[in-house]
Amino acid sequence: MTERIRGVNLSGWFILEPWVTPSLFAATGASNDGELQCVLGATAYNERIREHYETFISENDFKRMSAMGLNAVRLPVPWYAFGVQNERESYIPCIDYIDRAMEWAGKYDMKVLLDLATVPGGQGDSNSSATTPDSMADWHSSSNGREVALGTLERLAERYGANEALLGIELLDSPLMSMRKNLFTVTEGIPSHYLRNFYRDAYDIVRTYMPTRKIIVFSASGNPSAWKRFMASDHFQNVVMDVHLYHYRDENAQDITAPQGLKNALNRNKAIIRDAKKAGFPVLVGEWSGAAVLAGSSITPEGQRAFERVFVSNQLATFDAANGWFFQTWKTERRIAAWDARVALAPLERAMME
């Protein structure tokens, strides 16, 4: 990567997220794609999805992003991007709309990082949003999940590998990796050796179609130090580690209304990026937001937005050692201030984002 990445995620376009587009789930009781399809039935579901694909992101969004000084998008795509029809599920393809994203990105001098964000069986997600429950991390146990994931990556690389608008391909979004805590205890998640072997095989498949000037990205899975000496041979070229930096939950969450809490959160960003670089990789912050703990019960909505704006601008300053970042996300129906780039990034001067 030569140009520093300043980007946004396009979450909620091809993988439905209730916190991004609550209207799609209204009065259904569903909380994800699969549940929504069960409630509506395949025909009604696909009609709703087709309209959503058509209208949620348009050329005007890319025009606005470019005008704000953004130069890239991270585009989460599902394993069924090319469509799937069987007795259990029915998903229309979104590939024509990925084509549009590539075309619009090229028109406005932007780049696209394709991110395989779902796999059959579920990869877990150590960075899911506050309103989205963690999915099961049992992909490695499914009978054909690995082959389906590799097949989707191959078709994406074959279709877009030579496209000038393509920044690269992220092999998985944020798989929950199991870690050994002691001699007898291993945390839940996908075994690290499984992920390592998958990434090596996926690298070889993608590089068949995609030149080395384009990046291949893998997730730190919340533990950048675990990847030291991974893909260290000369065979692996232009490989980048993705770290996700969130501060609104888990044992590391800090109250940013307190000066020490804000300082600790910012130092955590720097430490994670530093650990990732020590592992031997260029680093992208694939997801981050303005969401954080606001412990003061007397904080007004206006005060909350002010704290979040300060947090966003201060976090940007911690990304200097990384090769770039993607804010989570470009747009939400309710314009959630801490998560919607149109609200969170619009007040910033372009120089602050560079």
N, C-alpha and C positions, 0 to 999 in steps of 0.2 A: 504494500500500500504506500503510495506516494502522497496522496492528498489526505489530510486529516478528515475523518468521518464525523459529520454532524447530522444525525438522523433521528427518525422516529419509527416506531413500530406501527404497522397497520393491523393491529389486533382487532378481532371481531368481524373481519371481512369474510374470510373463508372458514374460520373456526369460530363458531358462535360463542359469545361470552355474555352472560346475562347482565354483567355490570357495564358492558359497553352498549349493548342494544337491548334494554329491558322490554321494549315494545314487542320484540319477537317472541318473548316468553310470557307475555301478559295473559293472565287467566288460564294458563295451561297447567301450572304446577310443575313444569319441567325446569331443569337446571342445566341441561347440556343438550348437545345435538341428538344423541341417542334417545334420551327421554322425550324430547320434542317430537321426534319422528314417531315414537310409539303412541304418543297422545294424539297427534294429528292424522296419522296414517301416511304412507309413503307419498301418495299423490298430492295431498294438501301440503305436506311438508316441503316437497320439492318445488311446488308453485311458490310458496313463501320464500324459500331460499333463492330461487331464481330471481325474484324481484329484489331481494336484498343484495345479491351479487351485483345486480344491474345498477342499483341506486346508492349504495352506501359510500363507495369511493368513486370519484369521477376525475376527469382530467383537471377540473378546476381545483381539486385538492392538491394535485401535484404542482399546479401553477402557484398556489398559495404557499406551499412548503418551500418552493424554490425562492419565492419573494421574501420569505422570512430568513433566508440564508442557510436553509437545510440542503444537504447535497446527497442524501441517501435515505432509503427506507429499508427496514427489515420486515420481510413479508412472511408471516407464519402460514404454512400450507399444510393441509392434512394428508394422511397417507392415501386417501381416496381422491386426490387431486384430479386424477384422470377418470373418475367416476367408478362406481361399482354397483352391480345389480345381482343380488342372489336372494335366496328364500328368507334370509334373516334381515337384510338391510338394503336400502336403496339410496345412493347418493349421486346426484348429478355432477358432472365434471365442472371444475372451476378453471380449467386450463385456459379457456378463451379469455377469461378475465385476467389471468396472470399475463397473457399476451398483451392485453391492454396496458397493464401496469408497466411492462417493459417498454412499450411504445411511448407512453407518457413520460417515463423516466428519461428516455433518450431525448425526447423533445425539449425537456427542461434541464438538460445537462445534470441529471441525477443518476445514482446507481441503486441497484436492487440487490439485497442479500436475501436469497431464498432460504427459508428456515423450515426444515421438516419438523413440525411441532406436535404431531400426533403419530402414534404407531398402534397397530392392533394389540389389544390387551392392556394398553396404558403403560406409560413410562414413569408415572409419578411426576411430581413437579415441586421442587423445593422452593419455588418462587411464585406460586400461584397468587392471584390477587386476593384481597381481603374478603371478597364476596364469592370466591370460587373455591370449593373444597378440593383438597388434594385427591387426585385419582390414584387408583391402585398401580403399583409398580410391578406388574406381573407380565410385562411384555416378553421378558426373557424366558418365561415358562409357556408361552403360547406356541402352538404347533408350527405356525407359519409366519409368525410376526417378523422374524428376522428377514426372511426372504421377501416379504411384502415391502418392508422398509427399504431394503437394498434395491428392490425393483423400482420403487418410486424414485429414489435418488438417481438411479441410472436413467430413467425416462426424463427427469428434470434436467440432468446434465446433458443428455443427448439433444434436448430441445433448445436449451438456452446457453450451453457451455461457450459457444462462440459469439454470443450476443454482446455487443459493446456496452450495453446498459447493465450487464450482470457484474456485480461486485464479487460475488462468490456464492457458495452454498454452505449452510450450516447443517451438519449431519444429523443432529438431534437438538431439540430445544433446551431442555433442562432436566435430563433424566435424574431421578433420585438414586444415588449410588450408595450401596451398602458399605459400611466402614467397620473395621475391627476396633472395638473399644478396649478389649483385653483378651486374654487367652481363651476365654469361654463365651464372649459376647460379641455378636455382630449386629449392627443396626439393620433395620429393614431397608430394602431397596434392591437395585440390580447389582449383581456382583461386579467388582471392578474389572476382573479379567474378561468378563463378557463384553463390557463396554469397550475395553481396549481392543479386543479382537474385532468387534464390530467396526470401530473407527478405522482400523487398518484396512479392512476389507472394503469399507465404503470409500476410503481415500483412493484406492486403486481403481475402483469402478468409476468414480467421478472424474479422476484425472485422465481416463481414457478419452473423455469428450471435452474436458475443460483445461485450457492451457495454464501453465504454472504462474502466469502473471495475475490470475484470479485466485482469490483466497479460498481455502477450505477451513471451516470453523468448527470447533468442538467445544462443548460446555465444560466448565470447571466443576459442575455439579456441586457447587457450594464449597469445594475443597481444592483450591488451586495447587496447594503443596503436594497433593497426591499424584501429580502428573510430571514430576521431575524425571528426566531421561526418557520420557515417552516420545515416540516418533523422532528420535534423536539422530537417526542415520540420514545420509545425504539423499536417500530415496524420497524422503518426505520434504516437499518444498512448499513454502508460503502457507504454513499452517498457523492458525491464530486461535488463541483461547478466548472464550466468551465468559465473562463474569457478570452476574446479576446483582445489583446493589440496591436492596430494599431495607427500609428502616421502620416499618410500621408494625412489625410483629416479631416474634421469637425472642429468645433470651437476650439477644443483642440490641433490641429496640431501645432507643433513648428518647427521653422527653426533650424535644428541641426548644421548648420554651425556657429551659434553663441553660445558661451559657456553657456550663460544663457538659451538659447533655448534647448540645449542638457540636461542641468541640470533639466529643467522643465519637459521634456519628461520622463526622468528617474524617477523623483519624482512622476509623474503621475502613472507609473507602480507600484511603491511601495504603493501608496495610494489605488489603486484599489485592489491590493492583500490584503492589510491590511483590507479594508472594507469587502472583501469576507470572510476573516477569522473571523472577528467580527460577521458575520452572523451565525457562528457556524459550518462551513464546512471546510474540507480539500480543497485545491485549486489546479487546474491544469490550466496552460496557454494553452488553446486549440489551439490558433492560434496567431502568431506574425511574424514579418518580419523585414527586414532592411530598408524598405521603409519609407521615411520621407520627410519633406519639405526642399528643398535645394534652398534658396532664391537667392543666388549669381548668377547673370547672366553670370559671367565669369568663372564659374566652368567647368573644362574640364571633359570629360568622365572618365579619370583616377582619377581626383580629386573626382568625385562623388562616384566612387567605394571605394576610400580610406575613405571618410566620412561614407559610408554605413558599411564598415568593422568595423570601430570604434564604430558605433552605435550598431551593432550586439553584439560585445564583451561587451560593456557597459550594454546593456539590460540584458544579461545573468547574470550579477552580481546583478540585481534587482530582480531576481526570487528566491532568497535564501529562502524566507518565503513560497514559493509555494512548492507543492509536485512534481513538474516537469513541463515540457513544450513540445509543439509540434510546430516546425517551419513550416511556410507556404511557400513553399511546398517542396517535395523532388526533383521534376524535372519539368522543362519547356522546350518546344522545342527550344526556343531562349536563353536558359540559362540566364534568367533575373537575374541580380546579386543580387538584393535586395530580391528576392522571391525564388530563386532556391538554395536549401541547398547544392547542389554539388559545388556551387560557394561561397555561403555565409558562410558555416560552415567548408569547407575543410581546409582553412588556419589556423583554430584555433587548438591549442593544446588540447588533450583530457582532460587535467586537467581543462581547462577553462570551458568545458561543464559540468563538475561535480560539 
